[in-house]
């Protein structure tokens, strides 16, 4: 396949990076004007100025007036769930807080109850439809978590659904085990350790035996799991080769970031609130700070301090946090817009955080996240636009014209 007359080919790399973009590097977006791109056997084999464009190919796409970008790399989602939770959203509009809803058995426990009652086949059908929707908006690489099961069999059921999605879709998928998402009601009031023991002694061995997870996750928050409890789960998961990608600092600074980094976390996700010690820990490590702006947008909560992180030379990624409670959308173009509007990121920074650094946050940047020879041809072809900045600027418009995943 040959794509010709590309107005601007975005995020080109002559040699693929081996480390994520940090701080000021995110604002430097390499592009080629009036370009072509050649695809063979699912991968990018050449690109450059139209003056040296090959004369023919089996299939040619004329991209006159259009921009070609790498597909979005969404490194944090909860795409497998049984039902939406709009009634809780209405309760928040009436004045209830996230914590009040959770303490009444809503939130994660609500989703867990519904998922436990839903068959694996129905969960798969629903999730496959959602995956098709995010693919249409340009997502070509995605992480999906468990965490709405909270029993041995339901957590395994979720992870088996994710495995079926991997087998059924051309979108590249990574799975994370998030059994430590919330403490079930039966284990509260003095029995918390019993649930942590269930995760460590029953869930993890069976997940490892079936090869169901690529990562381990813990929701480290006052209303979920303490830093010490998180470390206990991460230590156990490490015995099975599962590296951490953890929820931290959504509502409180608790020391979870530094602890996650000590355990070799690939990423720490949310970071709506950070303090100086959190920034220092991230500045001196290789862990990626994954920001999820659609969650605080939906909750009307603290906005992640993207500029502080970038100014501290921290590698930043963007993801959708697609889930039924706090971010009921997986549309990455809107996430990029929110990053610019709410967090004051430049379009160049937001685009690279949502593509190349997202691929690094899933440890597959050798194959995804940029326009580079040898990488998979996961591409977005936009509709004609006046400028690249128009993509996040025009947040209400659908500017994705065509999505190619592995060259198709």
Secondary structure, DSSP 4 states (H G I P E B T S, - for coil): -EEEEEEEEESEESS--SS---GGGGG---EEEEEEEEEETTEEEEEEEGGG--S--SSEEE-TT-EEEEPEEE--B----S---HHHHHHHHTT--HHHHHHTT-THHHHHHHHHTS-HHHHHHHHHHHHHHHHHTTEEEEEEE--S--SHHHHHHHHHHHHHHHHH-SSEEEEEEEEETS--GGG-SS-HHHHHHHIIIIIHHHHHHHT--SEEEEEESTTSB-HHHHHHHHHHHHTTTPEEEEEE-SS---SHHHHHHHTT-SEEEE-SS--HHHHHHHHTS--EEEE-HHHHHHHT-PPP-HHHHHHTT--EEE---BBTTTB----HHHHHHHHHHTT---HHHHHHHTTHHHHHTTT-TTTSSSEETTSB--EEEEPP-S-TTHHHHSTTS--EEEEESTT-
